[in-house]
Amino acid sequence: MSAEAAWAPASEGPSRVGTSSHSHSLIGRNDADLTPEERAARGAVKRFFQERLGVEPFDADYAYMQFLVPRDREELLAPFVRELQAEARRLLISDIHISLTTLEEVFLKVKGAAARLVLEKG
């Protein structure tokens, strides 16, 4: 299972950051372009996930963070998301995405890793 928390930097307005509908105005921006408020919010989002679910982001850039939530913490997810939604404005979160990893996705990842291993060994 993965949960992705994304926020649009305050100067960009309500873009859907972290999804396929990235705003073209965000191209070329990076962590150095964040305001002090945005940097603080980014740290607060990381702490929010760490304190409540015990997870760190596995993928992140200046505009989004993605977290994997282990199956043994699934029962915490519903109350966590309610709390996250309540805090979204304070944390500068514009979008929250939750998806279950399908068996097909797991198979494709394993298959891809095996193919890379074969190529490396020649």
C-alpha positions in Angstrom: 0.0 0.0 0.0 1.3 3.5 -0.7 0.1 6.8 0.4 1.3 10.0 -1.3 1.1 13.4 0.2 1.6 16.3 -2.2 1.4 20.0 -1.9 1.6 22.8 -4.4 4.2 25.4 -3.3 2.2 28.4 -2.1 3.4 30.6 -5.0 1.9 28.2 -7.5 -1.7 28.1 -6.4 -3.8 24.9 -6.3 -2.0 22.7 -8.8 -2.4 18.9 -8.6 1.2 18.2 -7.7 2.4 14.7 -7.6 0.0 13.4 -10.1 -0.1 13.1 -13.9 -1.5 16.6 -14.1 1.7 18.4 -13.0 1.5 22.0 -13.7 3.8 23.1 -16.5 4.7 26.1 -14.4 6.5 23.8 -12.0 9.0 22.5 -14.5 12.5 23.6 -13.6 11.8 24.2 -10.0 13.7 22.4 -7.2 14.2 22.3 -3.5 16.1 25.6 -3.5 13.0 27.4 -4.8 10.9 26.5 -1.7 10.0 29.3 0.6 10.9 29.0 4.3 7.2 28.2 5.0 7.2 25.5 2.3 10.4 23.9 3.8 8.9 24.0 7.3 5.7 22.3 5.9 7.7 19.7 4.2 9.4 18.8 7.5 6.1 18.8 9.3 4.6 16.3 6.7 7.6 14.0 7.2 7.2 14.1 11.0 3.4 13.6 10.7 3.9 10.3 8.8 6.8 9.2 11.1 5.0 9.9 14.4 1.7 8.4 13.4 2.6 5.5 11.0 6.4 5.1 11.6 7.2 5.5 7.9 9.7 7.7 6.0 9.2 8.9 2.4 10.5 6.5 -0.1 10.3 9.0 -3.0 10.2 12.7 -2.8 11.1 15.9 -4.6 10.3 19.5 -3.8 6.6 19.1 -4.6 5.6 15.7 -3.3 6.4 12.9 -0.9 5.4 9.3 -1.3 5.2 6.8 1.6 4.8 3.1 1.7 2.5 2.0 4.6 3.1 -1.7 5.6 0.1 -3.9 5.7 0.4 -4.4 9.5 -0.5 -0.7 9.9 -3.5 -0.7 7.5 -5.9 -0.4 10.4 -4.3 3.0 11.3 -4.8 4.4 7.8 -8.5 5.5 8.0 -8.1 7.6 11.2 -4.7 8.8 9.9 -6.2 10.1 6.7 -9.0 11.9 8.5 -6.4 13.6 10.7 -4.2 14.4 7.6 -7.2 15.9 5.8 -8.0 18.0 8.9 -4.3 19.3 8.9 -3.9 19.6 5.2 -4.2 23.4 5.1 -1.6 23.9 7.9 0.8 21.3 6.2 0.3 23.0 2.8 -1.0 19.6 1.4 -3.0 20.0 -1.8 -3.6 16.3 -2.7 -3.7 13.0 -0.9 -3.5 9.8 -2.9 -3.9 6.3 -1.5 -3.5 3.1 -3.6 -3.2 -0.5 -2.9 -0.3 -2.4 -4.5 -1.8 -5.0 -6.7 -0.4 -8.5 -7.2 0.3 -7.6 -10.8 2.4 -4.6 -9.7 4.4 -6.8 -7.3 5.0 -9.3 -10.1 6.1 -6.6 -12.5 8.6 -5.2 -10.0 10.0 -8.7 -9.3 10.2 -9.5 -13.0 12.0 -6.1 -13.7 14.5 -6.8 -10.9 15.2 -10.3 -12.2 15.7 -8.9 -15.7 18.2 -6.3 -14.5 20.1 -9.0 -12.5 20.3 -11.2 -15.6 21.6 -8.2 -17.7 24.2 -7.3 -15.0 25.6 -10.9 -14.9 25.6 -11.0 -18.7 
